[in-house]
Amino acid sequence: MIEINNPSEKIYFIVYDNTEIFGYGTVDTNQVLKSPREFLFQTTDEEEWKTELLSYGVVFEEETDNLE
């Protein structure tokens, strides 16, 4: 089992087995993440996290302001 328990700063994570992602997101300092999956990628760098997700085919759309 993998775990992130009340980190000292925000953690970006990806939970996966072999080549399949089972979940991704963030864990804040007052949160806990536990998973029975085998592998966990974690970083405090959002851009590094997004780059790693890209390697699995996950693409984030750019946020735009829709002010008219």
Residue pairs with C-beta under 8 A, 6 or more apart in sequence:
1 34
1 35
1 36
2 15
2 33
2 34
2 35
2 37
2 38
2 39
2 40
3 32
3 33
3 34
3 35
4 11
4 13
4 27
4 31
4 32
4 33
4 40
4 42
5 32
5 33
6 29
6 30
6 31
6 32
7 27
7 28
7 29
8 29
9 29
9 44
10 26
10 27
10 28
10 29
10 44
11 26
11 27
11 42
11 43
11 44
12 24
12 25
12 26
12 42
12 43
12 44
12 45
12 46
12 48
12 49
13 23
13 24
13 25
13 26
13 27
13 33
13 40
13 41
13 42
13 49
14 21
14 23
14 24
14 40
14 41
14 42
14 49
14 52
14 53
14 56
15 21
15 22
15 23
15 24
15 35
15 37
15 39
15 40
16 22
16 37
16 38
16 39
16 40
16 41
16 56
17 37
17 38
17 39
19 56
21 53
21 56
21 58
22 35
22 37
23 35
24 49
24 53
24 58
27 33
41 49
41 52
43 49
43 52
50 60
53 59
53 60
